[in-house]
Amino acid sequence: MIHDFDAPVPRIGTACEKWDGAAAYFGRADLTPLWVADMDFAAPPEVTAALTARAQHPVYGYTFATEEVYESLIVWLKNRHGWRVEREWVLLAPGVVPSIHAVIQAFTTVDEAVIVQPPVFAPFFKAVATLDRRLLENPLRLERGRYRMNFEHLEQCAAQGAKLLLLCSPHNPVGRVWQTDELEEVLRIARQYRMIVFADEIHADLVYPGFRHIPLASLADSQGSVITGVAPSKTFNIPGLGLSVLIIPDATQRAKMARIFDRQSAHVANPFSLAAFAAAYRHGGPWRDEAMQYLRVNRDAAMRFVEERLPRIEAVAAEGTYLLWLDCRGLRMSDGELHEFFVCKCAVGMSPGTVFGTGGSGFMRLNLAAPRALLLAALARIEEQISVYWKD
Ligand SMILES: Cc1ncc(COP(=O)(O)O)c(C=O)c1O
């Protein structure tokens, strides 16, 4: 490997949420934070070089996205996902979360129903609630260790008049990479009930061998039903820079979205985020491939550790994302007790399952994107404390 993912990159003092924000979130600073979904790895050197070069020009004035920015994305999506995206389908947006808010505003009105499939990334719920839309939940089902969508219930939700489905693909936090037959069924339901699907594909590039991310829109025959959100932020570990993309093949829908952004006066063109975006998509491929190799070994090591040494916890096999969903119900603790156990006893800061909504109680989300030694040391502390706890 060219890049050294084992080397710790000290982040304390950079005002980063994961480390510097841990004290406020967990009530103690001296724990191993394995929560916020970013990586403890240095970004691709080509990205740092592009940012440094841009910083060296000392005028940081108003900037626009050059054609190179669009082209970098289009080439990446074609080469990596076999998806041919037209230049005019692309709208730049500050982040995928702001895009979720904008999509809800553009395609639903107050009190109309939006479907989410929990357990899922918490801002999905927050967006629906903040914008006074009606939340319709179609909880995922855990069947023999693998999560599945409940299509019968999804269809019932759509039949109730839901205008929009927020699909997380791959799915944070359960790590599913949805397969063609599953995505086809989502599209069938969307078509039948004239429902728009917002496919949040921010984790698209973080898929393990044996699985393949399929962009939902690449399967859609009628272009009108799918709007996609993608970003280089998770793939290349640059989420703090805040630049993402909406891909909207339908011209009328695109105009609607552009109007929402206009009304918010949401300007995305920041010279640094644009420079990083283009450099990441153009030159970051080899870094991404090595990062995935490293993450795969982390995932396998963590899953093996859980299976062999944490007998009351089960890891749900992650097919994609650097997040591992741990079923801790075997510990027979309430959610408050799980917090007390992992944070106070083990000094490990994971995201509590309850933040992901229905189906999250009794679970924890572990972020695997850390140097392996740190990850394994955190797991060893959990092992030690489980043996103390169950001895008492
Ligand atoms: C599914 C999903 N969507 C969106 C985001 C964040 O998007 P952004 O930082 O571009 O707003 C995350 C971050 O964890 C995520 O997991």
The ligand as a Tripos MOL2 file, in Angstrom:
@<TRIPOS>MOLECULE
LIG
   16    16     1     0     0
SMALL
NO_CHARGES

@<TRIPOS>ATOM
      1 C1        -26.9500    8.5800    4.3450 C.3       1 LIG1
      2 C2        -26.2640    9.8820    4.5910 C.ar      1 LIG1
      3 N1        -26.6430   10.9730    3.9190 N.ar      1 LIG1
      4 C3        -26.0320   12.1720    4.1030 C.ar      1 LIG1
      5 C4        -24.9950   12.3190    4.9970 C.ar      1 LIG1
      6 C5        -24.3520   13.6490    5.1910 C.3       1 LIG1
      7 O1        -24.3950   14.3930    4.0400 O.3       1 LIG1
      8 P1        -23.7950   15.8680    3.9500 P.3       1 LIG1
      9 O2        -22.6600   15.9630    4.9160 O.co2     1 LIG1
     10 O3        -23.3890   16.0060    2.5230 O.co2     1 LIG1
     11 O4        -24.9190   16.7990    4.2890 O.co2     1 LIG1
     12 C6        -24.5730   11.1960    5.7250 C.ar      1 LIG1
     13 C7        -23.4920   11.3170    6.7120 C.2       1 LIG1
     14 O5        -23.2830   10.4730    7.5340 O.2       1 LIG1
     15 C8        -25.2070    9.9480    5.5020 C.ar      1 LIG1
     16 O6        -24.8310    8.8450    6.1460 O.3       1 LIG1
@<TRIPOS>BOND
     1     1     2 1
     2     2     3 ar
     3     2    15 ar
     4     3     4 ar
     5     4     5 ar
     6     5     6 1
     7     5    12 ar
     8     6     7 1
     9     7     8 1
    10     8     9 2
    11     8    10 1
    12     8    11 1
    13    12    13 1
    14    12    15 ar
    15    13    14 2
    16    15    16 1
@<TRIPOS>SUBSTRUCTURE
     1 LIG1         1 GROUP 0 **** ****
